Amino acid sequence: MLGYVVHAALLEASNGFAAMERAVEETLDERSARLFRKTEYLNIIGNVSPMIGLFGTVVGMILLFAEIHAADTFPGARIVADRIAIALITTFWGLAVAIPALSIYAVFRNRIDVLTAECTLASEHLLSVFKPGAAHSPGAGAIQAPPAASPVA
């Protein structure tokens, strides 16, 4: 990510430091959005799973009340337990899927935020040498050429 961001900034170097800063911001936004899109499936699964569980709960209760209506009396314990089991099992599985999905999504989301913040700081540090008015000693950090070999007589 850092290489991509610095590359985008360096492509704008001829347009000035402000253009480089804009390129950093735009590239960071684009790259972090790309990472967020990859984790969004976990968020969708985590939010839809309880609704599917609730749907099963409603189906189980409808089946129970339909059984009560058809029997004209309260049905036996086995029938009641079967219908309530349908309701509770679907609720259980909806939550069993949602809780880990949302937990993992939160971990990934926070990791992407940290990665983006670290990349922002690193790119600002790397590109500070291009900032107008920044105090830089000539040749600091520059790669020195090896001394010329003396001719052998």
C-alpha positions as CSV (number, residue, x, y, z in Angstrom):
1,M,0.0,0.0,0.0
2,L,2.8,2.4,0.9
3,G,4.6,1.8,-2.4
4,Y,1.4,2.4,-4.3
5,V,0.7,5.7,-2.4
6,V,4.3,7.0,-2.8
7,H,4.3,6.1,-6.5
8,A,1.1,8.1,-7.1
9,A,2.6,11.0,-5.2
10,L,5.8,10.9,-7.2
11,L,3.9,10.9,-10.4
12,E,2.5,14.3,-9.4
13,A,5.9,15.8,-8.3
14,S,6.1,18.0,-11.4
15,N,2.8,19.6,-10.4
16,G,4.1,20.7,-6.9
17,F,3.9,19.5,-3.4
18,A,0.1,20.3,-3.0
19,A,-0.6,18.0,-6.0
20,M,1.5,15.3,-4.3
21,E,-0.5,15.6,-1.1
22,R,-3.8,15.4,-3.0
23,A,-2.5,12.2,-4.8
24,V,-1.6,10.7,-1.4
25,E,-5.0,11.4,0.0
26,E,-6.9,10.1,-3.1
27,T,-4.7,7.0,-3.3
28,L,-5.1,6.2,0.4
29,D,-8.9,6.6,0.1
30,E,-9.0,4.4,-3.0
31,R,-6.8,1.7,-1.5
32,S,-8.5,1.6,1.9
33,A,-11.9,1.5,0.2
34,R,-10.7,-1.5,-1.9
35,L,-9.7,-3.3,1.3
36,F,-13.0,-2.4,3.0
37,R,-15.0,-3.8,0.0
38,K,-13.3,-7.2,0.6
39,T,-14.5,-7.4,4.2
40,E,-18.0,-6.1,3.5
41,Y,-19.3,-9.7,3.0
42,L,-18.6,-10.4,6.6
43,N,-20.7,-7.4,7.6
44,I,-23.6,-8.5,5.3
45,I,-23.5,-12.1,6.6
46,G,-23.4,-10.9,10.2
47,N,-26.4,-8.6,9.7
48,V,-28.5,-11.0,7.6
49,S,-28.0,-14.2,9.7
50,P,-30.1,-13.0,12.7
51,M,-32.9,-12.1,10.3
52,I,-32.9,-15.6,8.8
53,G,-32.9,-16.9,12.4
54,L,-35.9,-14.7,13.2
55,F,-37.6,-15.9,10.1
56,G,-37.2,-19.5,11.3
57,T,-38.6,-18.4,14.7
58,V,-41.7,-17.0,13.1
59,V,-42.2,-20.1,11.0
60,G,-41.9,-22.3,14.1
61,M,-44.4,-20.2,16.0
62,I,-46.8,-20.2,13.0
63,L,-46.6,-24.0,12.8
64,L,-47.3,-24.2,16.5
65,F,-50.4,-22.0,16.3
66,A,-51.6,-23.8,13.2
67,E,-51.3,-27.1,15.2
68,I,-53.3,-25.5,18.1
69,H,-55.9,-24.2,15.7
70,A,-56.3,-27.6,13.9
71,A,-56.6,-29.6,17.1
72,D,-59.1,-27.3,18.6
73,T,-57.4,-28.0,21.9
74,F,-53.9,-27.5,23.2
75,P,-51.7,-30.1,21.4
76,G,-49.5,-32.5,23.3
77,A,-46.1,-31.7,24.7
78,R,-44.3,-33.4,21.8
79,I,-45.9,-31.3,19.2
80,V,-45.3,-28.1,21.1
81,A,-41.7,-29.0,21.8
82,D,-41.1,-29.8,18.1
83,R,-42.5,-26.5,16.9
84,I,-40.6,-24.4,19.5
85,A,-37.5,-26.4,18.7
86,I,-37.7,-25.2,15.1
87,A,-38.0,-21.6,16.4
88,L,-35.1,-21.9,18.7
89,I,-32.8,-23.9,16.4
90,T,-33.0,-21.3,13.6
91,T,-32.5,-18.5,16.1
92,F,-29.4,-20.3,17.5
93,W,-27.8,-20.8,14.1
94,G,-28.6,-17.3,13.0
95,L,-26.7,-16.0,16.1
96,A,-24.0,-18.6,15.8
97,V,-23.2,-17.3,12.3
98,A,-23.6,-13.6,13.0
99,I,-21.5,-13.3,16.1
100,P,-18.2,-14.6,14.6
101,A,-18.9,-12.8,11.3
102,L,-19.3,-9.4,12.9
103,S,-16.4,-10.0,15.3
104,I,-14.0,-10.9,12.5
105,Y,-15.4,-7.9,10.4
106,A,-14.6,-5.6,13.3
107,V,-11.1,-6.9,13.6
108,F,-10.5,-6.5,9.9
109,R,-12.1,-3.0,9.8
110,N,-9.9,-1.9,12.7
111,R,-6.8,-3.4,11.1
112,I,-7.5,-1.6,7.8
113,D,-7.9,1.7,9.8
114,V,-4.5,1.2,11.5
115,L,-2.8,0.2,8.2
116,T,-4.2,3.3,6.5
117,A,-3.1,5.6,9.4
118,E,0.4,4.0,9.4
119,C,0.7,4.4,5.6
120,T,-0.4,8.0,5.9
121,L,2.4,8.8,8.4
122,A,5.0,6.8,6.5
123,S,4.1,8.5,3.2
124,E,4.2,12.0,4.8
125,H,7.6,11.2,6.3
126,L,9.0,9.9,3.0
127,L,7.6,12.8,0.9
128,S,8.6,15.5,3.4
129,V,11.9,15.9,1.5
130,F,9.8,17.4,-1.4
131,K,8.1,19.9,0.9
132,P,9.0,23.5,0.0
133,G,11.0,25.2,2.8
134,A,12.0,21.9,4.5
135,A,15.5,22.1,5.9
136,H,17.6,19.4,4.2
137,S,21.3,19.2,4.3
138,P,22.7,18.8,0.8
139,G,23.6,15.2,0.2
140,A,21.9,13.9,3.4
141,G,20.7,10.4,2.7
142,A,22.1,10.5,-0.8
143,I,24.0,7.5,-2.1
144,Q,27.6,8.4,-2.5
145,A,29.5,7.2,-5.5
146,P,32.6,5.1,-4.7
147,P,35.9,6.9,-5.0
148,A,37.5,6.6,-8.4
149,A,40.2,4.0,-8.6
150,S,43.7,5.3,-8.9
151,P,45.5,4.3,-11.9
152,V,48.0,1.6,-11.3
153,A,51.5,2.4,-12.7
